[in-house]
């Protein structure tokens, strides 16, 4: 199972205010980290397995910041764009899908 995706997303934690509006708008793509900042994830319902890009290691984990790009399923792309537009820290970065960047994540 793999959703159609034309965009990727990552969060610049240096700009994140911890507001959490992103996960209210697009819960399939954003989730809180233990330090109060938000990270991106690929959800199992869209991609077959859940990967949280929180900078930790282990099963279901991946790098954070710009190396932790999550694929955005086209089904929730409008919500991800709205989350980026509403983010008070302007920390949500949406980029066109790039297979090389996905491969470089190491997960």
Biopython code that builds the backbone (N, CA, C, O; Angstrom):
import numpy as np
from Bio.PDB.StructureBuilder import StructureBuilder

atoms = [
    (1, "UNK", "N", (0.845, -1.180, 0.000)),
    (1, "UNK", "CA", (0.000, 0.000, 0.000)),
    (1, "UNK", "C", (0.888, 1.239, 0.000)),
    (1, "UNK", "O", (1.773, 1.391, 0.842)),
    (2, "UNK", "N", (0.636, 2.104, -0.945)),
    (2, "UNK", "CA", (1.362, 3.363, -0.976)),
    (2, "UNK", "C", (0.486, 4.407, -1.652)),
    (2, "UNK", "O", (0.068, 4.245, -2.799)),
    (3, "UNK", "N", (0.222, 5.463, -0.931)),
    (3, "UNK", "CA", (-0.641, 6.526, -1.434)),
    (3, "UNK", "C", (0.057, 7.315, -2.531)),
    (3, "UNK", "O", (1.285, 7.376, -2.585)),
    (4, "UNK", "N", (-0.735, 7.912, -3.397)),
    (4, "UNK", "CA", (-0.200, 8.827, -4.390)),
    (4, "UNK", "C", (0.261, 10.084, -3.672)),
    (4, "UNK", "O", (-0.442, 10.623, -2.817)),
    (5, "UNK", "N", (1.450, 10.541, -4.031)),
    (5, "UNK", "CA", (1.998, 11.727, -3.369)),
    (5, "UNK", "C", (2.757, 12.584, -4.364)),
    (5, "UNK", "O", (3.540, 12.074, -5.166)),
    (6, "UNK", "N", (2.525, 13.884, -4.310)),
    (6, "UNK", "CA", (3.229, 14.819, -5.180)),
    (6, "UNK", "C", (4.040, 15.827, -4.375)),
    (6, "UNK", "O", (4.780, 16.634, -4.938)),
    (7, "UNK", "N", (3.892, 15.774, -3.026)),
    (7, "UNK", "CA", (4.621, 16.694, -2.151)),
    (7, "UNK", "C", (5.210, 15.976, -0.954)),
    (7, "UNK", "O", (4.761, 14.897, -0.565)),
    (8, "UNK", "N", (6.224, 16.600, -0.383)),
    (8, "UNK", "CA", (6.864, 16.145, 0.847)),
    (8, "UNK", "C", (6.803, 17.311, 1.828)),
    (8, "UNK", "O", (6.632, 18.461, 1.425)),
    (9, "UNK", "N", (6.943, 17.004, 3.125)),
    (9, "UNK", "CA", (6.892, 18.047, 4.141)),
    (9, "UNK", "C", (7.933, 17.775, 5.214)),
    (9, "UNK", "O", (8.247, 16.623, 5.515)),
    (10, "UNK", "N", (8.465, 18.851, 5.788)),
    (10, "UNK", "CA", (9.331, 18.747, 6.957)),
    (10, "UNK", "C", (9.118, 19.978, 7.815)),
    (10, "UNK", "O", (8.582, 20.987, 7.356)),
    (11, "UNK", "N", (9.543, 19.885, 9.066)),
    (11, "UNK", "CA", (9.388, 20.995, 9.999)),
    (11, "UNK", "C", (10.765, 21.466, 10.447)),
    (11, "UNK", "O", (11.610, 20.664, 10.843)),
    (12, "UNK", "N", (10.979, 22.770, 10.380)),
    (12, "UNK", "CA", (12.193, 23.375, 10.922)),
    (12, "UNK", "C", (11.943, 23.604, 12.416)),
    (12, "UNK", "O", (11.295, 24.579, 12.797)),
    (13, "UNK", "N", (12.459, 22.699, 13.262)),
    (13, "UNK", "CA", (12.215, 22.786, 14.696)),
    (13, "UNK", "C", (12.783, 24.066, 15.310)),
    (13, "UNK", "O", (12.344, 24.468, 16.387)),
    (14, "UNK", "N", (13.738, 24.709, 14.661)),
    (14, "UNK", "CA", (14.264, 25.976, 15.167)),
    (14, "UNK", "C", (13.217, 27.088, 15.083)),
    (14, "UNK", "O", (13.307, 28.077, 15.811)),
    (15, "UNK", "N", (12.234, 26.938, 14.207)),
    (15, "UNK", "CA", (11.178, 27.938, 14.040)),
    (15, "UNK", "C", (9.859, 27.534, 14.698)),
    (15, "UNK", "O", (8.972, 28.369, 14.878)),
    (16, "UNK", "N", (9.731, 26.263, 15.054)),
    (16, "UNK", "CA", (8.478, 25.758, 15.610)),
    (16, "UNK", "C", (8.181, 26.414, 16.956)),
    (16, "UNK", "O", (9.039, 26.470, 17.837)),
    (17, "UNK", "N", (6.949, 26.911, 17.101)),
    (17, "UNK", "CA", (6.524, 27.548, 18.352)),
    (17, "UNK", "C", (5.838, 26.566, 19.294)),
    (17, "UNK", "O", (5.562, 26.905, 20.445)),
    (18, "UNK", "N", (5.561, 25.363, 18.824)),
    (18, "UNK", "CA", (4.880, 24.374, 19.652)),
    (18, "UNK", "C", (3.392, 24.601, 19.770)),
    (18, "UNK", "O", (2.756, 24.036, 20.660)),
    (19, "UNK", "N", (2.823, 25.404, 18.906)),
    (19, "UNK", "CA", (1.399, 25.735, 18.953)),
    (19, "UNK", "C", (0.519, 24.510, 18.714)),
    (19, "UNK", "O", (-0.503, 24.344, 19.379)),
    (20, "UNK", "N", (0.902, 23.665, 17.786)),
    (20, "UNK", "CA", (0.158, 22.440, 17.508)),
    (20, "UNK", "C", (-1.003, 22.571, 16.567)),
    (20, "UNK", "O", (-1.744, 21.610, 16.364)),
    (21, "UNK", "N", (-1.183, 23.740, 15.985)),
    (21, "UNK", "CA", (-2.291, 23.912, 15.051)),
    (21, "UNK", "C", (-2.143, 22.973, 13.849)),
    (21, "UNK", "O", (-3.136, 22.577, 13.240)),
    (22, "UNK", "N", (-0.910, 22.624, 13.516)),
    (22, "UNK", "CA", (-0.668, 21.733, 12.382)),
    (22, "UNK", "C", (-1.359, 20.388, 12.578)),
    (22, "UNK", "O", (-1.990, 19.874, 11.654)),
    (23, "UNK", "N", (-1.242, 19.813, 13.781)),
    (23, "UNK", "CA", (-1.858, 18.506, 14.012)),
    (23, "UNK", "C", (-3.370, 18.607, 14.179)),
    (23, "UNK", "O", (-4.077, 17.621, 13.973)),
    (24, "UNK", "N", (-3.873, 19.769, 14.545)),
    (24, "UNK", "CA", (-5.322, 19.956, 14.582)),
    (24, "UNK", "C", (-5.897, 19.970, 13.169)),
    (24, "UNK", "O", (-6.981, 19.441, 12.924)),
    (25, "UNK", "N", (-5.160, 20.581, 12.248)),
    (25, "UNK", "CA", (-5.624, 20.701, 10.864)),
    (25, "UNK", "C", (-5.349, 19.433, 10.062)),
    (25, "UNK", "O", (-6.183, 19.018, 9.258)),
    (26, "UNK", "N", (-4.198, 18.819, 10.272)),
    (26, "UNK", "CA", (-3.772, 17.667, 9.465)),
    (26, "UNK", "C", (-3.153, 16.592, 10.366)),
    (26, "UNK", "O", (-1.938, 16.400, 10.352)),
    (27, "UNK", "N", (-3.989, 15.887, 11.153)),
    (27, "UNK", "CA", (-3.457, 14.928, 12.129)),
    (27, "UNK", "C", (-2.741, 13.722, 11.519)),
    (27, "UNK", "O", (-1.961, 13.065, 12.209)),
    (28, "UNK", "N", (-2.988, 13.416, 10.245)),
    (28, "UNK", "CA", (-2.302, 12.292, 9.615)),
    (28, "UNK", "C", (-0.831, 12.585, 9.331)),
    (28, "UNK", "O", (-0.061, 11.663, 9.061)),
    (29, "UNK", "N", (-0.433, 13.847, 9.389)),
    (29, "UNK", "CA", (0.911, 14.236, 8.967)),
    (29, "UNK", "C", (1.762, 14.825, 10.081)),
    (29, "UNK", "O", (2.989, 14.768, 9.998)),
    (30, "UNK", "N", (1.157, 15.390, 11.121)),
    (30, "UNK", "CA", (1.912, 16.080, 12.167)),
    (30, "UNK", "C", (1.599, 15.486, 13.536)),
    (30, "UNK", "O", (0.458, 15.123, 13.821)),
    (31, "UNK", "N", (2.633, 15.391, 14.384)),
    (31, "UNK", "CA", (2.423, 14.921, 15.755)),
    (31, "UNK", "C", (3.435, 15.560, 16.693)),
    (31, "UNK", "O", (4.511, 15.976, 16.265)),
    (32, "UNK", "N", (3.086, 15.638, 17.984)),
    (32, "UNK", "CA", (3.986, 16.295, 18.943)),
    (32, "UNK", "C", (5.186, 15.420, 19.297)),
    (32, "UNK", "O", (5.113, 14.191, 19.287)),
    (33, "UNK", "N", (6.272, 16.084, 19.605)),
    (33, "UNK", "CA", (7.485, 15.445, 20.115)),
    (33, "UNK", "C", (7.512, 15.690, 21.624)),
    (33, "UNK", "O", (6.818, 16.583, 22.111)),
    (34, "UNK", "N", (8.291, 14.923, 22.363)),
    (34, "UNK", "CA", (8.337, 15.039, 23.821)),
    (34, "UNK", "C", (8.743, 16.421, 24.315)),
    (34, "UNK", "O", (8.378, 16.802, 25.428)),
    (35, "UNK", "N", (9.489, 17.179, 23.516)),
    (35, "UNK", "CA", (9.955, 18.495, 23.963)),
    (35, "UNK", "C", (8.961, 19.627, 23.659)),
    (35, "UNK", "O", (9.280, 20.800, 23.851)),
    (36, "UNK", "N", (7.750, 19.268, 23.183)),
    (36, "UNK", "CA", (6.726, 20.275, 22.922)),
    (36, "UNK", "C", (6.714, 20.815, 21.506)),
    (36, "UNK", "O", (5.850, 21.618, 21.153)),
    (37, "UNK", "N", (7.662, 20.382, 20.695)),
    (37, "UNK", "CA", (7.681, 20.792, 19.289)),
    (37, "UNK", "C", (6.993, 19.715, 18.456)),
    (37, "UNK", "O", (6.767, 18.603, 18.935)),
    (38, "UNK", "N", (6.664, 20.044, 17.221)),
    (38, "UNK", "CA", (5.970, 19.100, 16.362)),
    (38, "UNK", "C", (6.910, 18.541, 15.309)),
    (38, "UNK", "O", (7.892, 19.180, 14.932)),
    (39, "UNK", "N", (6.594, 17.335, 14.838)),
    (39, "UNK", "CA", (7.354, 16.656, 13.793)),
    (39, "UNK", "C", (6.381, 16.106, 12.756)),
    (39, "UNK", "O", (5.166, 16.121, 12.954)),
    (40, "UNK", "N", (6.934, 15.623, 11.656)),
    (40, "UNK", "CA", (6.105, 15.038, 10.604)),
    (40, "UNK", "C", (6.160, 13.525, 10.681)),
    (40, "UNK", "O", (7.069, 12.937, 11.267)),
    (41, "UNK", "N", (5.156, 12.916, 10.071)),
    (41, "UNK", "CA", (5.133, 11.455, 10.017)),
    (41, "UNK", "C", (4.444, 10.998, 8.751)),
    (41, "UNK", "O", (3.665, 11.729, 8.140)),
    (42, "UNK", "N", (4.749, 9.778, 8.377)),
    (42, "UNK", "CA", (4.009, 9.082, 7.329)),
    (42, "UNK", "C", (3.140, 8.064, 8.045)),
    (42, "UNK", "O", (3.656, 7.224, 8.782)),
    (43, "UNK", "N", (1.854, 8.124, 7.847)),
    (43, "UNK", "CA", (0.916, 7.279, 8.570)),
    (43, "UNK", "C", (0.672, 5.959, 7.841)),
    (43, "UNK", "O", (0.592, 5.916, 6.613)),
    (44, "UNK", "N", (0.555, 4.891, 8.619)),
    (44, "UNK", "CA", (0.361, 3.554, 8.063)),
    (44, "UNK", "C", (-0.868, 3.452, 7.172)),
    (44, "UNK", "O", (-0.865, 2.697, 6.200)),
    (45, "UNK", "N", (-1.906, 4.195, 7.488)),
    (45, "UNK", "CA", (-3.120, 4.092, 6.670)),
    (45, "UNK", "C", (-2.894, 4.569, 5.236)),
    (45, "UNK", "O", (-3.668, 4.233, 4.339)),
    (46, "UNK", "N", (-1.838, 5.348, 5.019)),
    (46, "UNK", "CA", (-1.530, 5.829, 3.669)),
    (46, "UNK", "C", (-0.339, 5.116, 3.040)),
    (46, "UNK", "O", (-0.297, 4.938, 1.822)),
    (47, "UNK", "N", (0.632, 4.704, 3.862)),
    (47, "UNK", "CA", (1.888, 4.189, 3.316)),
    (47, "UNK", "C", (2.267, 2.789, 3.790)),
    (47, "UNK", "O", (3.365, 2.320, 3.490)),
    (48, "UNK", "N", (1.384, 2.113, 4.521)),
    (48, "UNK", "CA", (1.649, 0.738, 4.924)),
    (48, "UNK", "C", (2.375, 0.592, 6.249)),
    (48, "UNK", "O", (2.251, -0.442, 6.906)),
    (49, "UNK", "N", (3.118, 1.589, 6.650)),
    (49, "UNK", "CA", (3.769, 1.617, 7.960)),
    (49, "UNK", "C", (3.892, 3.060, 8.411)),
    (49, "UNK", "O", (3.965, 3.975, 7.590)),
    (50, "UNK", "N", (3.914, 3.258, 9.727)),
    (50, "UNK", "CA", (4.058, 4.605, 10.265)),
    (50, "UNK", "C", (5.527, 4.876, 10.545)),
    (50, "UNK", "O", (6.210, 4.081, 11.190)),
    (51, "UNK", "N", (6.002, 6.016, 10.048)),
    (51, "UNK", "CA", (7.359, 6.473, 10.327)),
    (51, "UNK", "C", (7.246, 7.880, 10.900)),
    (51, "UNK", "O", (6.665, 8.768, 10.277)),
    (52, "UNK", "N", (7.806, 8.076, 12.094)),
    (52, "UNK", "CA", (7.802, 9.377, 12.756)),
    (52, "UNK", "C", (9.196, 9.970, 12.595)),
    (52, "UNK", "O", (10.183, 9.366, 13.016)),
    (53, "UNK", "N", (9.277, 11.131, 11.997)),
    (53, "UNK", "CA", (10.563, 11.785, 11.735)),
    (53, "UNK", "C", (10.881, 12.729, 12.890)),
    (53, "UNK", "O", (10.732, 13.947, 12.791)),
    (54, "UNK", "N", (11.329, 12.113, 14.001)),
    (54, "UNK", "CA", (11.562, 12.860, 15.241)),
    (54, "UNK", "C", (13.030, 12.896, 15.662)),
    (54, "UNK", "O", (13.351, 13.347, 16.762)),
    (55, "UNK", "N", (13.910, 12.428, 14.801)),
    (55, "UNK", "CA", (15.340, 12.499, 15.102)),
    (55, "UNK", "C", (15.845, 11.382, 15.988)),
    (55, "UNK", "O", (17.003, 11.405, 16.407)),
    (56, "UNK", "N", (14.994, 10.393, 16.286)),
    (56, "UNK", "CA", (15.444, 9.255, 17.090)),
    (56, "UNK", "C", (15.653, 8.055, 16.177)),
    (56, "UNK", "O", (15.316, 8.097, 14.993)),
    (57, "UNK", "N", (16.205, 6.995, 16.729)),
    (57, "UNK", "CA", (16.472, 5.800, 15.934)),
    (57, "UNK", "C", (15.609, 4.651, 16.408)),
    (57, "UNK", "O", (15.069, 4.674, 17.514)),
    (58, "UNK", "N", (15.487, 3.656, 15.565)),
    (58, "UNK", "CA", (14.708, 2.472, 15.891)),
    (58, "UNK", "C", (13.599, 2.262, 14.884)),
    (58, "UNK", "O", (13.414, 3.060, 13.966)),
    (59, "UNK", "N", (12.862, 1.175, 15.065)),
    (59, "UNK", "CA", (11.767, 0.885, 14.138)),
    (59, "UNK", "C", (10.733, 2.007, 14.136)),
    (59, "UNK", "O", (10.330, 2.503, 15.189)),
    (60, "UNK", "N", (10.315, 2.392, 12.946)),
    (60, "UNK", "CA", (9.298, 3.432, 12.817)),
    (60, "UNK", "C", (9.782, 4.834, 13.109)),
    (60, "UNK", "O", (8.970, 5.739, 13.300)),
    (61, "UNK", "N", (11.095, 5.034, 13.149)),
    (61, "UNK", "CA", (11.673, 6.348, 13.451)),
    (61, "UNK", "C", (12.553, 6.800, 12.296)),
    (61, "UNK", "O", (13.057, 5.985, 11.523)),
    (62, "UNK", "N", (12.728, 8.118, 12.193)),
    (62, "UNK", "CA", (13.554, 8.662, 11.134)),
    (62, "UNK", "C", (14.149, 9.989, 11.549)),
    (62, "UNK", "O", (13.837, 10.511, 12.619)),
    (63, "UNK", "N", (15.012, 10.540, 10.698)),
    (63, "UNK", "CA", (15.656, 11.817, 11.019)),
    (63, "UNK", "C", (14.649, 12.959, 11.055)),
    (63, "UNK", "O", (13.557, 12.858, 10.495)),
    (64, "UNK", "N", (15.030, 14.046, 11.724)),
    (64, "UNK", "CA", (14.146, 15.219, 11.758)),
    (64, "UNK", "C", (14.738, 16.328, 10.894)),
    (64, "UNK", "O", (15.702, 16.115, 10.159)),
    (65, "UNK", "N", (14.152, 17.499, 10.995)),
    (65, "UNK", "CA", (14.535, 18.665, 10.202)),
    (65, "UNK", "C", (14.467, 18.326, 8.706)),
    (65, "UNK", "O", (13.620, 17.527, 8.307)),
    (66, "UNK", "N", (15.324, 18.905, 7.879)),
    (66, "UNK", "CA", (15.204, 18.746, 6.426)),
    (66, "UNK", "C", (15.546, 17.342, 5.939)),
    (66, "UNK", "O", (15.187, 16.983, 4.818)),
    (67, "UNK", "N", (16.232, 16.541, 6.752)),
    (67, "UNK", "CA", (16.517, 15.156, 6.351)),
    (67, "UNK", "C", (15.340, 14.245, 6.632)),
    (67, "UNK", "O", (15.294, 13.120, 6.135)),
    (68, "UNK", "N", (14.387, 14.715, 7.424)),
    (68, "UNK", "CA", (13.213, 13.931, 7.781)),
    (68, "UNK", "C", (11.989, 14.340, 6.999)),
    (68, "UNK", "O", (10.969, 14.713, 7.580)),
    (69, "UNK", "N", (12.081, 14.274, 5.699)),
    (69, "UNK", "CA", (10.946, 14.640, 4.851)),
    (69, "UNK", "C", (9.948, 13.502, 4.803)),
    (69, "UNK", "O", (10.296, 12.359, 4.507)),
    (70, "UNK", "N", (8.711, 13.830, 5.098)),
    (70, "UNK", "CA", (7.628, 12.846, 5.011)),
    (70, "UNK", "C", (6.854, 13.066, 3.726)),
    (70, "UNK", "O", (6.607, 14.199, 3.314)),
    (71, "UNK", "N", (6.480, 11.970, 3.108)),
    (71, "UNK", "CA", (5.603, 12.076, 1.944)),
    (71, "UNK", "C", (4.220, 12.520, 2.419)),
    (71, "UNK", "O", (3.733, 12.052, 3.448)),
    (72, "UNK", "N", (3.601, 13.405, 1.681)),
    (72, "UNK", "CA", (2.246, 13.867, 1.990)),
    (72, "UNK", "C", (1.297, 13.182, 1.014)),
    (72, "UNK", "O", (1.388, 13.399, -0.194)),
    (73, "UNK", "N", (0.385, 12.355, 1.527)),
    (73, "UNK", "CA", (-0.572, 11.736, 0.599)),
    (73, "UNK", "C", (-1.437, 12.805, -0.057)),
    (73, "UNK", "O", (-1.883, 13.742, 0.606)),
    (74, "UNK", "N", (-1.670, 12.667, -1.337)),
    (74, "UNK", "CA", (-2.482, 13.658, -2.050)),
    (74, "UNK", "C", (-3.848, 13.837, -1.403)),
    (74, "UNK", "O", (-4.442, 14.911, -1.504)),
    (75, "UNK", "N", (-4.353, 12.803, -0.739)),
    (75, "UNK", "CA", (-5.665, 12.878, -0.093)),
    (75, "UNK", "C", (-5.707, 13.907, 1.033)),
    (75, "UNK", "O", (-6.782, 14.410, 1.361)),
    (76, "UNK", "N", (-4.557, 14.232, 1.634)),
    (76, "UNK", "CA", (-4.526, 15.220, 2.730)),
    (76, "UNK", "C", (-3.678, 16.436, 2.376)),
    (76, "UNK", "O", (-3.351, 17.237, 3.251)),
    (77, "UNK", "N", (-3.321, 16.581, 1.105)),
    (77, "UNK", "CA", (-2.459, 17.689, 0.689)),
    (77, "UNK", "C", (-3.080, 19.050, 1.004)),
    (77, "UNK", "O", (-2.382, 19.945, 1.481)),
    (78, "UNK", "N", (-4.364, 19.220, 0.748)),
    (78, "UNK", "CA", (-4.999, 20.516, 1.045)),
    (78, "UNK", "C", (-4.898, 20.847, 2.529)),
    (78, "UNK", "O", (-4.660, 22.000, 2.889)),
    (79, "UNK", "N", (-5.076, 19.846, 3.397)),
    (79, "UNK", "CA", (-4.966, 20.074, 4.835)),
    (79, "UNK", "C", (-3.525, 20.405, 5.225)),
    (79, "UNK", "O", (-3.303, 21.257, 6.086)),
    (80, "UNK", "N", (-2.546, 19.747, 4.607)),
    (80, "UNK", "CA", (-1.134, 20.040, 4.901)),
    (80, "UNK", "C", (-0.779, 21.465, 4.471)),
    (80, "UNK", "O", (-0.048, 22.161, 5.176)),
    (81, "UNK", "N", (-1.285, 21.894, 3.334)),
    (81, "UNK", "CA", (-1.053, 23.265, 2.871)),
    (81, "UNK", "C", (-1.698, 24.261, 3.834)),
    (81, "UNK", "O", (-1.095, 25.280, 4.171)),
    (82, "UNK", "N", (-2.916, 23.967, 4.273)),
    (82, "UNK", "CA", (-3.579, 24.848, 5.234)),
    (82, "UNK", "C", (-2.789, 24.915, 6.538)),
    (82, "UNK", "O", (-2.649, 25.990, 7.121)),
    (83, "UNK", "N", (-2.271, 23.775, 7.001)),
    (83, "UNK", "CA", (-1.461, 23.761, 8.226)),
    (83, "UNK", "C", (-0.235, 24.651, 8.073)),
    (83, "UNK", "O", (0.114, 25.396, 8.988)),
    (84, "UNK", "N", (0.420, 24.574, 6.914)),
    (84, "UNK", "CA", (1.597, 25.418, 6.669)),
    (84, "UNK", "C", (1.224, 26.896, 6.649)),
    (84, "UNK", "O", (1.951, 27.735, 7.183)),
    (85, "UNK", "N", (0.091, 27.207, 6.033)),
    (85, "UNK", "CA", (-0.345, 28.603, 5.953)),
    (85, "UNK", "C", (-0.740, 29.166, 7.318)),
    (85, "UNK", "O", (-0.527, 30.350, 7.580)),
    (86, "UNK", "N", (-1.307, 28.342, 8.182)),
    (86, "UNK", "CA", (-1.786, 28.792, 9.492)),
    (86, "UNK", "C", (-0.725, 28.741, 10.576)),
    (86, "UNK", "O", (-0.931, 29.299, 11.654)),
    (87, "UNK", "N", (0.398, 28.093, 10.326)),
    (87, "UNK", "CA", (1.446, 27.920, 11.336)),
    (87, "UNK", "C", (2.015, 29.275, 11.773)),
    (87, "UNK", "O", (2.526, 30.023, 10.939)),
    (88, "UNK", "N", (1.934, 29.600, 13.069)),
    (88, "UNK", "CA", (2.449, 30.899, 13.525)),
    (88, "UNK", "C", (3.974, 31.005, 13.437)),
    (88, "UNK", "O", (4.510, 32.110, 13.352)),
    (89, "UNK", "N", (4.672, 29.879, 13.457)),
    (89, "UNK", "CA", (6.130, 29.911, 13.369)),
    (89, "UNK", "C", (6.655, 29.836, 11.951)),
    (89, "UNK", "O", (7.858, 29.966, 11.722)),
    (90, "UNK", "N", (5.752, 29.623, 10.987)),
    (90, "UNK", "CA", (6.127, 29.472, 9.577)),
    (90, "UNK", "C", (7.239, 28.443, 9.409)),
    (90, "UNK", "O", (8.189, 28.656, 8.655)),
    (91, "UNK", "N", (7.108, 27.327, 10.122)),
    (91, "UNK", "CA", (8.172, 26.322, 10.148)),
    (91, "UNK", "C", (7.879, 25.107, 9.280)),
    (91, "UNK", "O", (8.737, 24.236, 9.140)),
    (92, "UNK", "N", (6.695, 25.027, 8.696)),
    (92, "UNK", "CA", (6.311, 23.867, 7.893)),
    (92, "UNK", "C", (6.733, 24.102, 6.456)),
    (92, "UNK", "O", (6.293, 25.054, 5.810)),
    (93, "UNK", "N", (7.594, 23.219, 5.964)),
    (93, "UNK", "CA", (8.154, 23.365, 4.627)),
    (93, "UNK", "C", (7.594, 22.282, 3.710)),
    (93, "UNK", "O", (7.834, 21.094, 3.926)),
    (94, "UNK", "N", (6.856, 22.689, 2.700)),
    (94, "UNK", "CA", (6.332, 21.777, 1.684)),
    (94, "UNK", "C", (7.193, 21.892, 0.436)),
    (94, "UNK", "O", (7.520, 22.990, -0.016)),
    (95, "UNK", "N", (7.553, 20.740, -0.108)),
    (95, "UNK", "CA", (8.400, 20.708, -1.306)),
    (95, "UNK", "C", (7.842, 19.683, -2.278)),
    (95, "UNK", "O", (7.231, 18.702, -1.854)),
    (96, "UNK", "N", (8.040, 19.891, -3.579)),
    (96, "UNK", "CA", (7.617, 18.885, -4.550)),
    (96, "UNK", "C", (8.312, 17.546, -4.272)),
    (96, "UNK", "O", (9.454, 17.508, -3.814)),
    (97, "UNK", "N", (7.610, 16.463, -4.554)),
    (97, "UNK", "CA", (8.151, 15.131, -4.325)),
    (97, "UNK", "C", (9.464, 14.949, -5.079)),
    (97, "UNK", "O", (9.585, 15.320, -6.247)),
    (98, "UNK", "N", (10.443, 14.370, -4.389)),
    (98, "UNK", "CA", (11.764, 14.104, -4.957)),
    (98, "UNK", "C", (12.219, 12.743, -4.437)),
    (98, "UNK", "O", (12.555, 12.604, -3.260)),
    (99, "UNK", "N", (12.231, 11.745, -5.310)),
    (99, "UNK", "CA", (12.577, 10.392, -4.889)),
    (99, "UNK", "C", (13.981, 10.313, -4.288)),
    (99, "UNK", "O", (14.202, 9.535, -3.359)),
    (100, "UNK", "N", (14.924, 11.093, -4.791)),
    (100, "UNK", "CA", (16.286, 11.083, -4.242)),
    (100, "UNK", "C", (16.295, 11.538, -2.786)),
    (100, "UNK", "O", (17.025, 10.978, -1.969)),
    (101, "UNK", "N", (15.486, 12.556, -2.451)),
    (101, "UNK", "CA", (15.401, 13.028, -1.066)),
    (101, "UNK", "C", (14.763, 11.968, -0.174)),
    (101, "UNK", "O", (15.168, 11.801, 0.976)),
    (102, "UNK", "N", (13.787, 11.265, -0.684)),
    (102, "UNK", "CA", (13.147, 10.184, 0.078)),
    (102, "UNK", "C", (14.151, 9.065, 0.325)),
    (102, "UNK", "O", (14.247, 8.554, 1.440)),
    (103, "UNK", "N", (14.893, 8.684, -0.698)),
    (103, "UNK", "CA", (15.903, 7.626, -0.547)),
    (103, "UNK", "C", (17.003, 8.018, 0.450)),
    (103, "UNK", "O", (17.542, 7.160, 1.148)),
    (104, "UNK", "N", (17.330, 9.297, 0.513)),
    (104, "UNK", "CA", (18.411, 9.780, 1.393)),
    (104, "UNK", "C", (18.031, 9.772, 2.875)),
    (104, "UNK", "O", (18.899, 9.944, 3.730)),
    (105, "UNK", "N", (16.755, 9.576, 3.189)),
    (105, "UNK", "CA", (16.323, 9.571, 4.579)),
    (105, "UNK", "C", (16.896, 8.401, 5.367)),
    (105, "UNK", "O", (17.078, 8.497, 6.581)),
    (106, "UNK", "N", (17.176, 7.307, 4.690)),
    (106, "UNK", "CA", (17.761, 6.163, 5.374)),
    (106, "UNK", "C", (16.745, 5.278, 6.094)),
    (106, "UNK", "O", (17.132, 4.435, 6.905)),
    (107, "UNK", "N", (15.468, 5.453, 5.815)),
    (107, "UNK", "CA", (14.447, 4.600, 6.444)),
    (107, "UNK", "C", (13.590, 3.935, 5.398)),
    (107, "UNK", "O", (12.678, 3.181, 5.736)),
]
sb = StructureBuilder()
sb.init_structure("model")
sb.init_model(0)
sb.init_chain("A")
sb.init_seg("    ")
for serial, (resi, resn, name, xyz) in enumerate(atoms, 1):
    if name == "N":
        sb.init_residue(resn, " ", resi, " ")
    sb.init_atom(name, np.array(xyz, "f"), 0.0, 1.0, " ", f" {name:<3s}", serial, name[0])
structure = sb.get_structure()
